[in-house]
Amino acid sequence: MRINFRASTSASALSAYTALSDRYDDAPIRSADVIVALGGDGFMLQTLHETQSLGLPVYGMNCGTIGFLMNSYSEEALEERLHAAEETVINPLAMHAVTASGREHHALAINEVSLLRAGPQAAKLRISVDGRERMAELVCDGALVCTPAGSTAYNYSAHGPILPIGADVLALTAMAAFRPRRWRGALLPKTAVVRFDVLEAAKRPVMADADSRSFRDVLSVEIRSEPSVCHRLLFDPGHGLEERLTHEQFM
């Protein structure tokens, strides 16, 4: 098995890279059968984005803090673990944002696309789903749309629901909603196209973020699932995303 190793810049990840590449050899990315990412969840997302055009499965080993998308780290029997690993395929979200300057930005997000107030005053957002206005005005600190894979990240911290990995739904979650008071959000079909229009944008500036790629002074943001892009994640048997998402709900 030809393995391409990638490591974050942390000392523990770089040390793991040296040990594993010396033991198993580090294949060039273009000739590899599998990618092993060494780091935390942030580095896993970075790796998936950077290698998505290759179609290779990615097996993460945790050298970071949380490691929700990662497997436990061990130098032993790596090839056996890779052969036994179970594959989960996920689709990212596609974001199209228009800023006050008229520029258009496109980005993919594996976890979530979020809109956040960028000034001292709360944001005012109009929400439309599939071209139909669903909420004329949401006053809040922000709002996000997340995938099942990202539902335990920012979404869960904002009191959004955890979604089963096989669910064909997206979660729309508000952060600190003021009007309507305590509005938490909605569950939408995976095929839904969600649009946010920023109201009073000059007075209440808003930024958009797609997996830590940020765009300031947005006027509108459109979000949809992107089924043409498939990310292949590998997990040790019994420790896949479905099990992890279920486990989180009973902690």
DOVEXGU-60461 format. One record per residue (C-alpha): chain; x, y, z. Coordinates in Angstrom, 3 decimals. Layout:
<torkols>
+-------+----------+----------+----------+
! kemar !       c1 !       c2 !       c3 !
+-------+----------+----------+----------+
!     A !        X !        Y !        Z !
...
+-------+----------+----------+----------+
</torkols>
This chain:
<torkols>
+-------+----------+----------+----------+
! kemar !       c1 !       c2 !       c3 !
+-------+----------+----------+----------+
!     A !    0.000 !    0.000 !    0.000 !
!     A !    1.398 !    3.375 !   -1.051 !
!     A !    0.796 !    5.918 !    1.704 !
!     A !    1.188 !    9.681 !    1.446 !
!     A !    1.758 !   11.292 !    4.837 !
!     A !    0.772 !   14.873 !    5.606 !
!     A !    1.393 !   16.648 !    8.907 !
!     A !    0.336 !   19.882 !   10.540 !
!     A !    2.989 !   22.257 !   11.865 !
!     A !    2.633 !   21.129 !   15.495 !
!     A !    5.640 !   19.489 !   17.121 !
!     A !    3.737 !   16.266 !   17.849 !
!     A !    2.502 !   15.972 !   14.251 !
!     A !    5.958 !   16.604 !   12.790 !
!     A !    7.463 !   14.012 !   15.133 !
!     A !    4.792 !   11.505 !   14.085 !
!     A !    5.466 !   12.277 !   10.423 !
!     A !    9.169 !   11.493 !   10.842 !
!     A !    8.488 !    8.217 !   12.635 !
!     A !    5.799 !    6.985 !   10.231 !
!     A !    7.456 !    8.036 !    6.977 !
!     A !   10.703 !    6.350 !    8.047 !
!     A !    8.837 !    3.158 !    8.893 !
!     A !    6.352 !    2.941 !    6.011 !
!     A !    7.857 !    5.234 !    3.356 !
!     A !    6.173 !    8.424 !    2.160 !
!     A !    4.749 !    7.964 !   -1.339 !
!     A !    4.336 !   10.952 !   -3.681 !
!     A !    0.761 !   12.191 !   -3.597 !
!     A !    0.150 !   11.411 !   -7.273 !
!     A !    1.055 !    7.740 !   -6.867 !
!     A !   -0.504 !    7.171 !   -3.429 !
!     A !   -3.380 !    4.830 !   -2.623 !
!     A !   -4.298 !    6.604 !    0.598 !
!     A !   -3.487 !    9.787 !    2.510 !
!     A !   -2.680 !    9.717 !    6.223 !
!     A !   -3.226 !   13.116 !    7.855 !
!     A !   -1.412 !   13.798 !   11.129 !
!     A !   -2.826 !   16.606 !   13.244 !
!     A !   -6.204 !   17.714 !   14.552 !
!     A !   -9.614 !   18.319 !   13.041 !
!     A !   -8.561 !   21.634 !   11.513 !
!     A !   -5.723 !   19.971 !    9.662 !
!     A !   -8.057 !   17.192 !    8.517 !
!     A !  -10.384 !   19.781 !    6.972 !
!     A !   -7.403 !   21.466 !    5.324 !
!     A !   -6.215 !   18.143 !    3.905 !
!     A !   -9.654 !   17.261 !    2.537 !
!     A !   -9.950 !   20.619 !    0.814 !
!     A !   -6.443 !   20.519 !   -0.661 !
!     A !   -6.717 !   16.954 !   -1.997 !
!     A !  -10.386 !   16.796 !   -3.014 !
!     A !   -9.594 !   16.645 !   -6.746 !
!     A !   -7.532 !   13.459 !   -6.266 !
!     A !  -10.387 !   11.285 !   -4.998 !
!     A !   -8.143 !    9.530 !   -2.471 !
!     A !   -9.403 !    8.270 !    0.896 !
!     A !   -8.006 !   10.125 !    3.908 !
!     A !   -7.210 !    8.443 !    7.224 !
!     A !   -6.532 !   10.850 !   10.055 !
!     A !   -4.476 !   10.161 !   13.167 !
!     A !   -4.929 !   12.529 !   16.062 !
!     A !   -1.936 !   14.641 !   16.984 !
!     A !   -4.080 !   17.604 !   18.004 !
!     A !   -6.655 !   18.457 !   20.646 !
!     A !  -10.166 !   17.200 !   19.817 !
!     A !   -9.722 !   14.793 !   16.947 !
!     A !  -13.410 !   14.171 !   16.207 !
!     A !  -12.553 !   13.396 !   12.575 !
!     A !   -9.400 !   11.488 !   13.501 !
!     A !   -8.396 !    8.013 !   14.617 !
!     A !   -6.146 !    7.334 !   17.594 !
!     A !   -2.424 !    7.637 !   16.957 !
!     A !   -0.186 !    4.587 !   16.855 !
!     A !    2.884 !    3.684 !   14.855 !
!     A !    2.033 !   -0.033 !   14.975 !
!     A !    0.274 !   -2.041 !   12.240 !
!     A !   -0.704 !    0.984 !   10.166 !
!     A !   -1.184 !   -0.940 !    6.939 !
!     A !   -3.430 !   -3.455 !    8.704 !
!     A !   -5.508 !   -0.595 !   10.139 !
!     A !   -5.844 !    0.997 !    6.717 !
!     A !   -6.987 !   -2.273 !    5.114 !
!     A !   -9.595 !   -2.777 !    7.865 !
!     A !  -10.801 !    0.840 !    7.933 !
!     A !  -14.415 !    1.702 !    7.131 !
!     A !  -15.108 !    4.444 !    4.619 !
!     A !  -17.571 !    7.322 !    5.056 !
!     A !  -18.376 !    9.583 !    2.111 !
!     A !  -19.522 !   13.134 !    2.800 !
!     A !  -20.497 !   16.061 !    0.574 !
!     A !  -19.496 !   19.637 !    1.383 !
!     A !  -21.567 !   22.806 !    1.224 !
!     A !  -21.055 !   25.279 !   -1.602 !
!     A !  -21.149 !   28.952 !   -0.641 !
!     A !  -21.695 !   31.898 !   -2.983 !
!     A !  -21.237 !   35.263 !   -1.270 !
!     A !  -21.579 !   38.782 !   -2.662 !
!     A !  -19.839 !   41.634 !   -0.811 !
!     A !  -20.607 !   45.346 !   -0.611 !
!     A !  -17.891 !   46.025 !   -3.200 !
!     A !  -19.716 !   43.806 !   -5.699 !
!     A !  -17.164 !   40.997 !   -5.556 !
!     A !  -18.387 !   37.410 !   -5.646 !
!     A !  -16.741 !   34.671 !   -3.618 !
!     A !  -17.148 !   30.902 !   -3.903 !
!     A !  -15.987 !   28.391 !   -1.305 !
!     A !  -16.671 !   24.851 !   -0.121 !
!     A !  -17.272 !   23.965 !    3.521 !
!     A !  -17.158 !   20.460 !    4.981 !
!     A !  -18.466 !   21.514 !    8.399 !
!     A !  -20.522 !   24.692 !    8.060 !
!     A !  -21.026 !   28.067 !    6.450 !
!     A !  -21.629 !   30.738 !    9.066 !
!     A !  -22.616 !   34.393 !    9.029 !
!     A !  -21.383 !   36.455 !   11.962 !
!     A !  -21.874 !   40.040 !   12.987 !
!     A !  -18.711 !   42.050 !   12.337 !
!     A !  -19.547 !   45.102 !   14.429 !
!     A !  -20.960 !   46.073 !   17.815 !
!     A !  -24.609 !   45.753 !   16.765 !
!     A !  -26.562 !   42.588 !   16.125 !
!     A !  -26.934 !   41.387 !   12.557 !
!     A !  -30.252 !   41.548 !   10.724 !
!     A !  -30.784 !   38.745 !    8.235 !
!     A !  -33.572 !   37.794 !    5.841 !
!     A !  -33.793 !   34.036 !    5.251 !
!     A !  -35.092 !   32.422 !    2.069 !
!     A !  -35.255 !   28.703 !    1.259 !
!     A !  -35.562 !   27.537 !   -2.349 !
!     A !  -36.459 !   31.051 !   -3.433 !
!     A !  -39.243 !   31.511 !   -0.884 !
!     A !  -38.879 !   33.949 !    1.980 !
!     A !  -39.156 !   32.079 !    5.279 !
!     A !  -38.139 !   34.769 !    7.761 !
!     A !  -38.338 !   38.454 !    6.944 !
!     A !  -35.966 !   39.494 !    9.719 !
!     A !  -33.759 !   37.559 !   12.131 !
!     A !  -31.913 !   39.727 !   14.647 !
!     A !  -28.974 !   37.741 !   15.988 !
!     A !  -25.245 !   37.442 !   16.475 !
!     A !  -25.165 !   35.148 !   13.466 !
!     A !  -26.535 !   32.053 !   11.767 !
!     A !  -25.085 !   28.971 !   10.143 !
!     A !  -25.925 !   26.061 !    7.879 !
!     A !  -24.111 !   22.810 !    8.643 !
!     A !  -23.726 !   19.297 !    7.290 !
!     A !  -24.218 !   16.180 !    9.446 !
!     A !  -20.422 !   15.824 !    9.616 !
!     A !  -20.153 !   19.346 !   11.009 !
!     A !  -23.164 !   19.204 !   13.299 !
!     A !  -21.069 !   18.512 !   16.431 !
!     A !  -18.780 !   21.482 !   15.797 !
!     A !  -19.867 !   25.155 !   15.858 !
!     A !  -23.487 !   24.124 !   15.319 !
!     A !  -23.590 !   22.071 !   18.531 !
!     A !  -21.972 !   24.866 !   20.522 !
!     A !  -24.764 !   27.142 !   19.277 !
!     A !  -27.312 !   24.585 !   20.606 !
!     A !  -28.087 !   23.182 !   17.173 !
!     A !  -29.063 !   19.533 !   16.653 !
!     A !  -26.649 !   16.670 !   16.068 !
!     A !  -27.513 !   15.072 !   12.712 !
!     A !  -26.997 !   11.375 !   11.874 !
!     A !  -24.297 !   11.031 !    9.224 !
!     A !  -26.673 !    9.337 !    6.782 !
!     A !  -29.424 !   11.917 !    7.183 !
!     A !  -30.271 !   13.840 !    4.019 !
!     A !  -30.810 !   17.031 !    5.998 !
!     A !  -29.006 !   20.263 !    6.812 !
!     A !  -29.291 !   22.227 !   10.036 !
!     A !  -29.923 !   25.972 !   10.010 !
!     A !  -29.011 !   27.318 !   13.438 !
!     A !  -29.103 !   30.825 !   14.906 !
!     A !  -26.514 !   32.210 !   17.307 !
!     A !  -27.927 !   34.310 !   20.144 !
!     A !  -31.218 !   35.057 !   18.390 !
!     A !  -32.866 !   38.223 !   19.771 !
!     A !  -35.868 !   38.459 !   17.427 !
!     A !  -37.618 !   36.047 !   17.152 !
!     A !  -36.644 !   35.484 !   20.770 !
!     A !  -34.722 !   32.235 !   21.314 !
!     A !  -35.323 !   30.991 !   17.757 !
!     A !  -32.989 !   28.033 !   17.355 !
!     A !  -33.327 !   27.325 !   13.657 !
!     A !  -34.697 !   24.660 !   11.328 !
!     A !  -33.999 !   21.295 !    9.733 !
!     A !  -33.985 !   21.410 !    5.944 !
!     A !  -33.705 !   18.781 !    3.206 !
!     A !  -30.222 !   18.295 !    1.813 !
!     A !  -31.424 !   19.601 !   -1.556 !
!     A !  -32.484 !   22.966 !   -0.080 !
!     A !  -30.883 !   26.209 !   -1.252 !
!     A !  -30.592 !   28.641 !    1.659 !
!     A !  -30.109 !   32.349 !    1.066 !
!     A !  -29.271 !   35.003 !    3.642 !
!     A !  -29.705 !   38.676 !    2.760 !
!     A !  -28.031 !   41.139 !    5.102 !
!     A !  -30.325 !   43.992 !    6.135 !
!     A !  -28.898 !   47.406 !    7.075 !
!     A !  -25.499 !   46.115 !    5.963 !
!     A !  -23.663 !   49.433 !    6.328 !
!     A !  -24.835 !   49.866 !    9.921 !
!     A !  -24.687 !   46.176 !   10.846 !
!     A !  -21.776 !   44.606 !    8.908 !
!     A !  -21.626 !   40.830 !    8.568 !
!     A !  -18.864 !   38.437 !    7.635 !
!     A !  -19.258 !   34.976 !    6.096 !
!     A !  -17.034 !   32.032 !    6.950 !
!     A !  -16.661 !   28.682 !    5.164 !
!     A !  -14.426 !   26.304 !    7.120 !
!     A !  -12.273 !   29.229 !    8.367 !
!     A !  -12.120 !   31.069 !    5.020 !
!     A !  -13.678 !   34.413 !    5.780 !
!     A !  -15.199 !   37.181 !    3.657 !
!     A !  -16.132 !   40.533 !    5.151 !
!     A !  -18.966 !   42.958 !    4.385 !
!     A !  -21.232 !   40.423 !    2.707 !
!     A !  -24.612 !   41.506 !    1.342 !
!     A !  -25.935 !   38.061 !    0.477 !
!     A !  -24.853 !   34.459 !    0.971 !
!     A !  -26.328 !   31.443 !   -0.816 !
!     A !  -25.629 !   27.944 !    0.497 !
!     A !  -26.371 !   24.526 !   -0.970 !
!     A !  -25.049 !   20.994 !   -0.699 !
!     A !  -22.540 !   20.060 !   -3.414 !
!     A !  -23.105 !   16.392 !   -4.368 !
!     A !  -20.502 !   16.500 !   -7.157 !
!     A !  -17.717 !   16.719 !   -4.549 !
!     A !  -17.190 !   13.619 !   -2.412 !
!     A !  -14.769 !   13.403 !    0.496 !
!     A !  -13.725 !    9.888 !    1.532 !
!     A !  -12.867 !    9.517 !    5.227 !
!     A !  -11.494 !    6.328 !    6.759 !
!     A !  -12.148 !    5.245 !   10.349 !
!     A !  -11.172 !    2.264 !   12.451 !
!     A !  -14.018 !   -0.310 !   12.689 !
!     A !  -16.589 !    0.660 !   15.295 !
!     A !  -15.275 !    4.231 !   15.537 !
!     A !  -16.773 !    5.810 !   12.423 !
!     A !  -18.650 !    9.083 !   12.167 !
!     A !  -22.047 !    7.467 !   12.737 !
!     A !  -20.909 !    5.978 !   16.052 !
!     A !  -19.210 !    9.217 !   17.103 !
!     A !  -22.289 !   11.302 !   16.362 !
!     A !  -24.465 !    8.914 !   18.375 !
!     A !  -21.966 !    8.870 !   21.236 !
!     A !  -21.930 !   12.675 !   21.440 !
!     A !  -25.660 !   12.736 !   22.150 !
!     A !  -25.251 !   10.672 !   25.328 !
!     A !  -22.268 !   12.471 !   26.835 !
+-------+----------+----------+----------+
</torkols>
